[in-house]
Amino acid sequence: MADSHGKGGLPLMGLAVAIQHKLHDQGYHMRARPLIILFTILNVGFLFWDPYQTLRNYELLGFFSPLWVPYIFGRFAFIRFVQSRRANFIANQNFILLELRMPRDSKKTPLAMETIFSALHVTSGETTWWKKYILGNLRPWFSFEIVSLGGRIHFYVWLREGWRRSLESFFYGQYPDMEIIEAEDYSRLVDPVAPGWSRFGNEFAHTKVDPYPIKTYVDYGLDKAGAEPEEITDPMAQLIEFLGSIGPKEQLWLQFIIRQTGGEKYEGMVNKEGKPYTWRDEATAEIDKLRAATVRIMKRTDPTTGQTIESEGFPNPSKGQSEMINAIERNISKQGFDVGIRSIYTAPDDSFQGSMITPILHSMFKPFNNESYNGIKLLAKFSAGFNDYPWEDVGMHHRHHLEELLVEFYRRRCYFHPPYVGPWMVMSSEELATIYHVPGAHIATPSLPRIQSATSGAPSNLPT
């Protein structure tokens, strides 16, 4: 493929790539089995239609087999080799779960959290082709989690053990009164798919392509310090209050799995310079579309020939179009992260509230949605992929199997590598700090525990 749109490559390659990319954004993955079945049906059908030409085609294919067979098997072997090396790398890593205990009177804006995310914008481990493809090294990924256990809210970070010291220094640098402790993995203390338990799990995606921004803390005016608590509108306050409203036997898990963005989402696409296609290239394409829509076609009649001549005028964007272009450019000027969002609501059968599903589906991320730009929507996957028709999944075996997989993926915190590669979004550090930041003192939810008194180490100049 010559560029991001398939120009200069195979016929209809651009269309195939566009369809596959759109399906991926919607949470669907093109499996090999349907394509193999379709290929077999077409071959058998063509054999009955024109047997002579079919045999000639296969003769030609066999004649050139010394060229394409080594390539296909060599490429397959290399992909499997890299996957095995990466699986071995992941298996040899130690991962830990840290709990963030919130300071009592924090007045920091979400900009402090954006600074922390910026420090995690790293590619260590994939800096050379030897590390990336031969050793199987992977750049670090982190899972930032907000969890309600019986209505009591906890903030967690899941990460490689080797990153613990760095992460703690990032948080203590911005929030000196915070406490960070190693915690037991709450997701393994209960089994949502065990008999006697009900659950609902789902994933989320953008409503538009990634370069369009959601409604961030800057739009809410949270970038300005010193405001009175009653004047602050924090979109995360609604989410925290919702998490704190569940019953004593219910649990709601929410995780944001992140890593520095690369070109993996675009599955080998390249830009005009031949470099890996990124969300900034996608932003450039969107901006070009917006600008092209603002160009007016000018028509005039040649007085000598009487012919109508059309010419393009200068771009004349409306105020809304100009603001949209500026919003996209501002969004991609920040560090970009691959972000996978996943949630699970679970409780014993006698305490499971089906009415909780509607807020999970429609209200959880509403405060972050910007109808003109971008938002976060539910994907029709896992539990949300079923509409409860009686003929849809007789016995609920298929749904139960998918929910078992979802719980396993949640516990493994996997989103970017096998056994599960999900339809992740690309977000800027500003967007990420909007949907996950340390709640300020203006959020007074009783179910959010805070440190009652500040603690600090002894002065370094004390006599010994």
C-alpha positions as CSV (number, residue, x, y, z in Angstrom):
1,M,0.0,0.0,0.0
2,A,1.5,3.3,-1.1
3,D,-0.2,5.7,1.3
4,S,-3.0,5.9,3.8
5,H,-5.7,5.7,1.2
6,G,-4.3,2.8,-0.8
7,K,-3.3,4.9,-3.9
8,G,-0.8,3.2,-6.0
9,G,-1.5,-0.2,-4.2
10,L,-3.8,-3.0,-5.0
11,P,-7.2,-2.3,-6.6
12,L,-9.9,-1.3,-4.1
13,M,-7.2,-1.5,-1.3
14,G,-8.2,2.0,-0.1
15,L,-11.9,0.9,0.2
16,A,-10.9,-2.3,2.1
17,V,-8.7,-0.4,4.5
18,A,-11.4,2.3,5.1
19,I,-14.0,-0.4,5.9
20,Q,-11.7,-2.3,8.2
21,H,-10.7,0.8,10.0
22,K,-14.4,1.9,10.5
23,L,-15.3,-1.6,11.8
24,H,-12.4,-1.5,14.2
25,D,-13.5,1.9,15.5
26,Q,-17.0,0.5,16.1
27,G,-15.6,-2.4,18.1
28,Y,-15.8,-5.1,15.4
29,H,-12.8,-7.1,14.1
30,M,-12.6,-8.9,10.8
31,R,-12.0,-12.5,11.5
32,A,-10.2,-14.9,9.2
33,R,-13.0,-17.6,9.2
34,P,-15.6,-15.6,7.3
35,L,-13.1,-14.5,4.7
36,I,-11.9,-18.1,4.2
37,I,-15.5,-19.3,3.8
38,L,-16.3,-16.5,1.3
39,F,-13.1,-17.3,-0.7
40,T,-14.1,-21.0,-0.8
41,I,-17.6,-20.3,-1.9
42,L,-16.5,-17.9,-4.7
43,N,-13.9,-20.5,-6.0
44,V,-16.4,-23.3,-6.1
45,G,-18.9,-21.1,-7.8
46,F,-16.4,-19.9,-10.4
47,L,-15.3,-23.5,-11.0
48,F,-18.9,-24.4,-12.0
49,W,-19.2,-21.2,-14.0
50,D,-16.0,-21.6,-16.0
51,P,-14.0,-24.7,-15.2
52,Y,-11.4,-24.2,-17.9
53,Q,-10.5,-20.6,-16.8
54,T,-10.4,-21.7,-13.2
55,L,-7.9,-24.5,-13.9
56,R,-5.7,-22.0,-15.9
57,N,-5.8,-19.6,-13.0
58,Y,-4.6,-22.3,-10.6
59,E,-1.8,-23.3,-13.1
60,L,-0.6,-19.7,-13.2
61,L,-0.8,-19.5,-9.4
62,G,1.3,-22.8,-9.1
63,F,3.8,-21.5,-11.6
64,F,4.6,-18.4,-9.5
65,S,4.4,-20.3,-6.2
66,P,8.3,-20.1,-5.7
67,L,7.7,-16.3,-5.4
68,W,4.7,-16.0,-3.2
69,V,4.8,-19.1,-1.0
70,P,8.2,-18.1,0.7
71,Y,6.8,-14.6,1.3
72,I,3.6,-15.7,2.9
73,F,5.1,-18.4,5.1
74,G,8.0,-16.2,6.0
75,R,5.8,-13.3,6.9
76,F,3.5,-15.6,9.0
77,A,6.5,-17.2,10.7
78,F,8.0,-13.7,11.6
79,I,4.6,-12.5,13.0
80,R,4.3,-15.6,15.1
81,F,8.0,-15.2,16.3
82,V,7.4,-11.6,17.4
83,Q,4.1,-12.6,19.1
84,S,5.9,-15.4,21.0
85,R,8.7,-13.0,22.1
86,R,6.2,-10.4,23.3
87,A,4.2,-13.0,25.2
88,N,7.4,-14.2,26.9
89,F,8.3,-10.5,27.7
90,I,4.9,-10.0,29.3
91,A,5.1,-13.3,31.2
92,N,8.4,-12.2,32.8
93,Q,7.1,-8.9,34.0
94,N,5.9,-8.3,37.6
95,F,2.8,-6.1,37.8
96,I,1.4,-4.5,41.0
97,L,-1.7,-2.6,41.9
98,L,-1.3,0.7,43.8
99,E,-4.1,2.5,45.6
100,L,-4.2,6.3,45.6
101,R,-5.5,7.6,48.9
102,M,-6.9,11.1,48.2
103,P,-5.6,14.2,50.0
104,R,-8.1,16.0,52.2
105,D,-7.9,19.6,50.9
106,S,-6.5,19.3,47.4
107,K,-7.0,22.5,45.4
108,K,-5.0,21.4,42.4
109,T,-6.6,21.7,39.0
110,P,-6.6,18.8,36.5
111,L,-3.6,20.3,35.0
112,A,-1.6,18.6,37.7
113,M,-2.9,15.3,36.5
114,E,-2.1,16.2,32.9
115,T,1.5,16.8,34.0
116,I,1.6,13.3,35.4
117,F,0.2,11.8,32.2
118,S,2.8,13.7,30.2
119,A,5.5,12.1,32.3
120,L,4.1,8.7,31.3
121,H,4.3,9.5,27.6
122,V,7.2,7.2,27.0
123,T,8.4,4.6,24.4
124,S,11.0,2.9,26.6
125,G,11.5,-0.7,25.4
126,E,10.7,-0.1,21.7
127,T,13.4,2.4,20.9
128,T,15.2,0.0,18.4
129,W,14.1,-2.7,16.0
130,W,16.2,-5.2,17.9
131,K,14.3,-4.5,21.2
132,K,10.9,-4.3,19.5
133,Y,11.0,-7.3,17.1
134,I,13.8,-9.6,18.3
135,L,13.6,-9.2,22.1
136,G,9.9,-8.6,22.0
137,N,10.0,-5.6,24.3
138,L,6.9,-3.5,24.7
139,R,6.4,0.1,25.8
140,P,4.8,0.3,29.2
141,W,1.0,0.5,29.6
142,F,-0.9,1.5,32.7
143,S,-4.4,1.0,34.0
144,F,-5.9,3.9,35.9
145,E,-9.0,2.6,37.7
146,I,-12.0,4.1,39.6
147,V,-13.8,1.4,41.6
148,S,-16.9,1.4,43.8
149,L,-17.0,-1.5,46.3
150,G,-20.3,-1.4,48.0
151,G,-20.5,2.3,47.4
152,R,-17.0,3.1,48.8
153,I,-14.9,4.6,46.1
154,H,-11.2,3.7,45.5
155,F,-8.6,5.0,43.0
156,Y,-6.0,2.5,41.7
157,V,-3.1,2.4,39.3
158,W,-2.0,-1.0,37.8
159,L,1.6,-1.0,36.4
160,R,4.9,-2.8,36.0
161,E,6.7,-3.1,39.3
162,G,9.8,-1.4,37.8
163,W,7.7,1.8,37.2
164,R,6.5,2.1,40.8
165,R,9.2,4.5,42.0
166,S,8.8,6.8,39.0
167,L,5.0,6.8,39.3
168,E,5.1,7.6,43.0
169,S,7.5,10.5,42.4
170,F,5.2,11.9,39.7
171,F,2.2,11.8,42.1
172,Y,4.0,13.1,45.2
173,G,5.5,15.9,43.1
174,Q,2.0,17.2,42.3
175,Y,0.1,15.9,45.4
176,P,2.5,15.9,48.4
177,D,-0.3,15.0,50.9
178,M,-1.4,11.9,48.9
179,E,-0.7,8.3,50.2
180,I,0.1,5.5,47.8
181,I,0.1,1.9,49.0
182,E,0.3,-1.5,47.4
183,A,-3.2,-3.1,47.3
184,E,-4.7,-6.5,46.8
185,D,-6.3,-6.9,43.4
186,Y,-10.0,-6.4,44.1
187,S,-11.0,-7.9,40.8
188,R,-9.9,-11.4,42.1
189,L,-11.7,-11.2,45.4
190,V,-15.1,-11.8,43.8
191,D,-16.1,-13.8,40.7
192,P,-18.7,-11.9,38.7
193,V,-19.4,-15.0,36.5
194,A,-19.8,-17.4,39.4
195,P,-23.3,-19.0,40.0
196,G,-25.4,-16.7,42.0
197,W,-23.9,-13.5,40.5
198,S,-25.1,-11.2,37.8
199,R,-23.0,-8.8,35.8
200,F,-23.0,-6.3,32.9
201,G,-19.8,-5.4,31.2
202,N,-19.0,-3.2,28.3
203,E,-16.4,-1.0,26.5
204,F,-16.5,2.5,25.1
205,A,-15.4,4.4,22.1
206,H,-15.4,7.9,20.5
207,T,-18.5,9.1,18.7
208,K,-16.3,10.6,16.0
209,V,-12.7,10.1,14.8
210,D,-10.1,10.6,17.4
211,P,-8.7,14.1,16.6
212,Y,-12.0,15.7,17.5
213,P,-11.7,16.6,21.3
214,I,-14.2,15.8,24.0
215,K,-15.4,18.5,26.4
216,T,-12.3,18.9,28.6
217,Y,-11.6,20.6,31.9
218,V,-10.4,23.7,30.1
219,D,-13.9,24.0,28.6
220,Y,-15.3,23.8,32.1
221,G,-12.9,26.5,33.4
222,L,-11.0,24.2,35.7
223,D,-7.7,25.4,34.4
224,K,-8.1,28.5,36.5
225,A,-7.0,28.1,40.1
226,G,-8.4,30.0,43.0
227,A,-12.1,29.7,42.2
228,E,-14.6,29.3,45.0
229,P,-15.9,25.7,45.5
230,E,-19.4,26.7,44.7
231,E,-18.3,28.2,41.4
232,I,-16.5,25.0,40.3
233,T,-18.2,22.6,37.8
234,D,-16.2,19.4,37.7
235,P,-17.6,16.9,35.2
236,M,-16.0,14.0,37.2
237,A,-18.1,15.0,40.2
238,Q,-21.2,13.4,38.6
239,L,-19.3,10.2,37.9
240,I,-18.0,9.9,41.5
241,E,-21.4,10.7,43.0
242,F,-22.9,7.9,40.8
243,L,-20.3,5.4,41.8
244,G,-21.0,6.2,45.5
245,S,-24.7,5.6,45.1
246,I,-24.6,1.9,44.6
247,G,-25.7,-0.6,47.3
248,P,-23.5,-2.4,49.9
249,K,-23.4,-5.7,47.9
250,E,-22.9,-4.1,44.5
251,Q,-19.6,-3.4,42.7
252,L,-18.7,-1.2,39.8
253,W,-15.3,-1.4,38.2
254,L,-14.0,1.2,35.7
255,Q,-10.6,1.1,34.1
256,F,-8.7,3.4,31.7
257,I,-5.8,1.4,30.1
258,I,-3.3,3.8,28.5
259,R,0.0,3.9,26.7
260,Q,1.8,6.3,24.4
261,T,0.1,6.3,21.0
262,G,1.8,4.9,17.9
263,G,0.7,3.8,14.5
264,E,-0.7,0.4,15.6
265,K,-4.4,1.5,15.4
266,Y,-4.0,2.2,11.7
267,E,-2.7,-1.3,11.0
268,G,0.3,-0.5,8.7
269,M,-1.0,2.6,7.0
270,V,1.6,5.2,6.0
271,N,1.3,8.9,5.3
272,K,2.5,10.8,2.3
273,E,6.1,10.8,3.6
274,G,6.1,7.0,4.0
275,K,6.1,7.2,7.8
276,P,3.6,5.3,10.0
277,Y,0.2,6.9,10.0
278,T,-0.8,8.5,13.3
279,W,-3.7,10.4,14.7
280,R,-2.0,13.7,13.7
281,D,-2.2,12.5,10.0
282,E,-5.9,11.7,10.6
283,A,-6.3,15.2,12.0
284,T,-4.7,16.7,8.9
285,A,-7.1,14.8,6.7
286,E,-10.1,16.0,8.8
287,I,-8.9,19.6,8.7
288,D,-8.5,19.3,4.9
289,K,-12.1,18.1,4.6
290,L,-13.3,21.0,6.7
291,R,-11.4,23.5,4.7
292,A,-12.5,22.0,1.4
293,A,-16.1,22.4,2.6
294,T,-15.6,26.1,3.1
295,V,-14.5,26.7,-0.5
296,R,-17.2,28.2,-2.7
297,I,-17.4,27.5,-6.4
298,M,-17.5,30.8,-8.4
299,K,-19.3,30.8,-11.7
300,R,-19.0,33.4,-14.4
301,T,-20.0,33.6,-18.1
302,D,-17.3,34.3,-20.7
303,P,-18.7,37.3,-22.7
304,T,-16.9,36.2,-25.9
305,T,-17.8,32.5,-26.0
306,G,-20.8,32.5,-23.7
307,Q,-19.4,29.5,-21.8
308,T,-19.8,29.1,-18.0
309,I,-16.5,29.0,-16.2
310,E,-16.2,27.7,-12.7
311,S,-13.4,28.5,-10.3
312,E,-12.7,28.0,-6.7
313,G,-12.8,31.0,-4.4
314,F,-10.9,31.6,-1.2
315,P,-11.9,29.5,1.9
316,N,-14.6,31.3,3.8
317,P,-15.3,29.2,7.0
318,S,-18.1,30.0,9.3
319,K,-17.3,30.7,13.0
320,G,-18.2,27.2,14.0
321,Q,-16.0,25.7,11.3
322,S,-13.1,27.9,12.4
323,E,-13.6,26.9,16.0
324,M,-13.7,23.2,15.1
325,I,-10.4,23.4,13.1
326,N,-8.8,25.3,16.0
327,A,-10.1,22.7,18.5
328,I,-8.6,19.8,16.5
329,E,-5.3,21.6,16.1
330,R,-5.2,22.4,19.8
331,N,-6.1,18.8,20.7
332,I,-3.3,17.2,18.6
333,S,-0.7,19.7,19.9
334,K,-0.8,17.7,23.2
335,Q,0.8,14.3,23.9
336,G,-1.4,11.5,22.5
337,F,-2.3,8.3,24.3
338,D,-4.0,5.0,23.2
339,V,-6.9,4.7,25.7
340,G,-9.1,1.7,26.2
341,I,-12.1,2.2,28.6
342,R,-13.9,-0.8,30.1
343,S,-16.5,-1.2,32.9
344,I,-18.1,-4.0,34.8
345,Y,-21.1,-3.8,37.1
346,T,-21.7,-6.9,39.2
347,A,-23.7,-8.0,42.3
348,P,-25.3,-11.1,43.8
349,D,-28.5,-12.0,42.0
350,D,-30.7,-10.7,44.9
351,S,-28.9,-7.3,44.8
352,F,-28.3,-6.8,41.1
353,Q,-30.2,-3.7,39.9
354,G,-31.0,-3.8,36.3
355,S,-31.9,-0.1,36.5
356,M,-28.2,0.6,37.0
357,I,-27.5,-0.4,33.4
358,T,-29.1,2.7,31.9
359,P,-26.9,5.2,33.8
360,I,-23.9,3.1,32.9
361,L,-24.8,3.1,29.3
362,H,-26.0,6.6,28.8
363,S,-25.0,8.9,31.7
364,M,-21.6,7.9,32.9
365,F,-19.6,9.9,30.3
366,K,-22.3,12.4,29.3
367,P,-20.6,15.3,31.0
368,F,-17.6,14.8,28.8
369,N,-19.5,14.8,25.5
370,N,-19.4,17.7,23.2
371,E,-22.1,17.4,20.6
372,S,-20.3,19.5,18.1
373,Y,-16.9,17.8,18.4
374,N,-16.6,14.4,20.1
375,G,-17.9,12.2,22.9
376,I,-17.7,8.8,24.5
377,K,-20.3,6.2,23.6
378,L,-21.0,2.6,24.4
379,L,-19.8,-0.2,22.1
380,A,-22.2,-3.0,21.1
381,K,-19.9,-5.6,22.6
382,F,-19.9,-8.2,25.4
383,S,-23.1,-7.6,27.5
384,A,-24.1,-4.6,25.4
385,G,-24.1,-6.6,22.2
386,F,-27.3,-8.3,23.2
387,N,-30.8,-6.8,23.0
388,D,-32.6,-9.5,25.1
389,Y,-34.6,-10.9,22.2
390,P,-35.7,-14.5,23.2
391,W,-34.3,-15.9,20.0
392,E,-31.0,-14.0,20.2
393,D,-29.1,-16.2,22.6
394,V,-31.1,-19.2,23.8
395,G,-30.0,-20.2,27.2
396,M,-27.7,-17.2,27.4
397,H,-24.6,-19.4,26.9
398,H,-23.0,-17.1,24.3
399,R,-23.4,-14.0,26.5
400,H,-22.1,-15.8,29.5
401,H,-19.0,-16.9,27.6
402,L,-18.3,-13.4,26.4
403,E,-18.7,-12.0,29.9
404,E,-16.3,-14.6,31.2
405,L,-13.8,-13.4,28.6
406,L,-14.5,-9.8,29.6
407,V,-13.7,-10.5,33.3
408,E,-10.5,-12.2,32.3
409,F,-9.5,-9.3,30.1
410,Y,-10.2,-6.9,32.9
411,R,-8.1,-8.8,35.4
412,R,-5.2,-9.1,32.9
413,R,-5.6,-5.3,32.1
414,C,-5.1,-6.3,28.4
415,Y,-6.3,-4.1,25.6
416,F,-3.3,-3.6,23.2
417,H,-1.8,-7.1,23.1
418,P,-3.1,-10.7,22.9
419,P,-5.1,-12.4,24.3
420,Y,-7.2,-9.4,23.5
421,V,-6.8,-6.4,21.3
422,G,-9.6,-3.9,21.7
423,P,-10.9,-1.0,19.7
424,W,-9.0,1.7,21.6
425,M,-9.3,5.5,21.2
426,V,-6.6,8.0,20.9
427,M,-6.8,10.9,23.4
428,S,-4.7,13.9,24.3
429,S,-3.2,14.3,27.8
430,E,-5.8,17.0,28.4
431,E,-8.7,14.7,27.6
432,L,-7.2,12.0,29.7
433,A,-6.8,14.3,32.7
434,T,-10.4,15.3,32.3
435,I,-11.9,11.9,32.7
436,Y,-9.4,10.7,35.4
437,H,-7.9,13.2,37.9
438,V,-7.5,13.5,41.6
439,P,-10.8,14.9,43.0
440,G,-10.5,18.4,44.5
441,A,-11.8,19.4,47.8
442,H,-14.9,20.8,46.0
443,I,-16.1,17.2,45.5
444,A,-17.5,16.3,48.9
445,T,-19.0,12.9,48.2
446,P,-19.2,11.1,51.6
447,S,-18.3,7.7,50.0
448,L,-14.9,9.0,48.8
449,P,-12.5,8.4,51.6
450,R,-9.8,11.0,52.1
451,I,-6.7,11.3,54.3
452,Q,-7.8,13.0,57.6
453,S,-4.5,14.5,58.4
454,A,-1.4,15.4,56.4
455,T,1.7,13.3,57.0
456,S,5.3,14.1,56.1
457,G,8.8,12.7,56.8
458,A,11.2,13.9,59.4
459,P,13.4,16.9,58.4
460,S,16.7,15.8,57.0
461,N,18.8,18.1,59.2
462,L,17.8,16.5,62.6
463,P,20.7,15.4,64.7
464,T,21.3,11.7,65.0
